[in-house]
Amino acid sequence: MDQQNGNTKKYGMVIDLDKCTGCGACMVSCMAENNVPFREDDTDKLLSVSWMRVYRLGNGKPFPQVEECYLPRPCQQCEGHAGHSPCVSVCPATATDYDMRTGIVSQIPTRCFGCRYCMAACPYHVRQFNWWDPIWPDGMERMLNPNVSVRMRGVVEKCGFCFHRYQLATGKAYLEGRRELDEGEYQTACTQACPAGAILFGDLNNPTHAVHKIAQPDSAHGGRPRNPKAFRLLERLGTNPKVYYLSSKEWVRKAGDNQVQRTEQTQKA
Amino acid sequence: MDSALIPKGVKRCSIGQFALWIAVVGAVLLWGVWAMLLCYFKGLNQTNMNNAYGFALWIWADLAVIALGGGAFFTGLMRYIFGKDELKHIINYAVLIGFICYSSALLILAIDVGQPLRAWFIFWHANVHSMLTEVAFCLTCYFGVLTIEYVPLVLENRQIDRVPFFHNLTHNMHGIMALFAATGAFLSFFHQGSLGGVSGVLYGRPFGFRTGLLVWPWTFFLYTWSAAACGPCFTLFITRITEIATCKKLVKDNVVELLAKIAGWMLLTYIVAKIIDTVYWAAVTAPAMGLTLMDFYSNNPGSAYGLWILIAEVGVCGVLPAVMLVAPGIRSNPSLRFIAVTLAVIGACLNRWVMVLQVQAVPVLPFEGWFGYMPSWQEIATTILPVAYGIILISLSYRYLPVFPQEQELNPIEGGK
């Protein structure tokens, strides 16, 4: 049993890049589920908010060896060392927190005062700032998700593995007299929306969950995957993320981290 | 018209000339205030920051002015704790410059946060693990100390000093100033260091990250050290600028040379430590994170962050001014001394620039490129705003307060009143 501290969960994700078609359904579902604001002209992606972003990677080789790969990037929910994820430890107002019960890095928008230190700390650019107040198209206010509060201008936000769904699922289980959730009871919006089934979600500590079986996290070595096809982004930094990627292609796996001796040049996105 | 307020035995320009000067600088100040109001009412979309550049010009300005304002704590430490009595002739100005730098830093921080009305959360919901929390607490406390150090100078105005209560208060405050100098040095050690820790603890950002001692990265100590070295250089730099602007000698050479000598040795020891830190980071820390030195200095647009910036910071604006200030022959030459302190000031600013902006610009994900940033006019105006405010406060202080105790002796007025 790989489980630590009794009922401690470690929710994580496995994204199979061989299956991802880059359709963007995960991004759309995430925005709809989490009331992510958008602007009329949202073409500048450095100013827009997207908790889930799909990158396009290339192997940098000429035709006919050219290959491409799509890489969806939610918050990596870093554990760092003992919960000191890069962003959590720097927030001066405790507006973000590492939940030791679930392994989820939370964000409290009403506590955030917009210093953006967490954005500077995150190497994955998953933390984004509300440069504008959200303006919803006429009538869309009625279609917002009532379980997720909308955020105002001047605060940082990010993916929280649809934590409201976890709260709903645990509340339901409690009413039914259960303490444990079934694997399917708590799933993120992007997992459910992916038409190719490329995204799997579950408890990395639970050996019966698919994410555990596939990633085979080695808890003795900071959760490093034992599956040779699996990798995590920027493994060397020690951020200890809970999002694992799968690829049968070596160049894709190498593209996930900086190599001192680069053998293949990854095409910049 | 305002001659009753001007210190005895010194000459000042006419009130009309002074008003015109204040009006010109005041116009610049108002431009900055306008930009500040735009940021407050419209939000930080008025800037050119983005999700990759969460820290930009303002944070650099903050770090730079706090480093340069370090002259106040270090000169105070030398004067009151280490007994370098000659420095009493420049301590007033060092305190005034420090006061301006720290109040400017607080002003810029108040504009920089996305929700200024929640800025107090940093104290109320303090996260003790965050370097910014330590910065906020120490910086605020030290600004209080600087205010206490500046108040006696204000009370020495000719008219205020005539009130017995204020006269006695000033006298008594001077008596306990050593206590505040020690408190200031203690607080400065921690907030200067914590500012160094801001980038040093970012283990997700290999350009800024440093290993260190216990919970403090090496940048913690380097920042305090460089502030102690370059802060006095900035005091000397502004003193010389003031002398040029007023066409007067305001501080005797022996005082200036003593401070320059102390700053020179501090700078020399700092730059040796900085070089050791850079070599260790390039050879051990960064490669362990999968990156080589040249990954941080190549393939960026326009070579904005080429190796030249490291050479400029450590060599031209580090080793060179340190050697110039340590060498007695060069230090005693006013022009060369001015060049040396100017280079040291630029070096501190460059160091803060790379540790804020280059940290953001360097790509960390292998499939991302360098990030570019050019500040908006609102960011520039709000950064110039404290400069204008500083010039006005210096002008007012110089005109109405006995900032330079040696001015009267160095500039005797014929038949002076």
Interface residues (C-beta under 8 A of the other chain):
Chain A: D44 L46 L47 Y55 L57 L71 C78 G80 H84 P86 S89 V90 C91 P92 A93 T94 A95 R111 C112 F113 G114 C115 R116 Y117 M119 A120 A121 C122 P123 Y124 H125 R127 Q128 F129 N130 W131 W132 D133 M152 R153 G154 V155 V156 L233 L234 R236 L237 G238 T239 A255 G256 D257 N258 Q259 V260 T266 Q267 K268 A269
Chain B: G43 L44 N45 M49 N50 N51 A52 Y53 G54 F55 D112 V113 G114 Q115 P116 R118 A119 F121 I122 W124 H125 A126 N127 H129 S130 M131 L132 T133 A136 V198 S199 V201 L202 Y203 G204 R205 P206 P287 A288 M289 G290 L291 T292 D295 V359 Q360 P363 V364 L365 P366 F367 E368 G369 F371
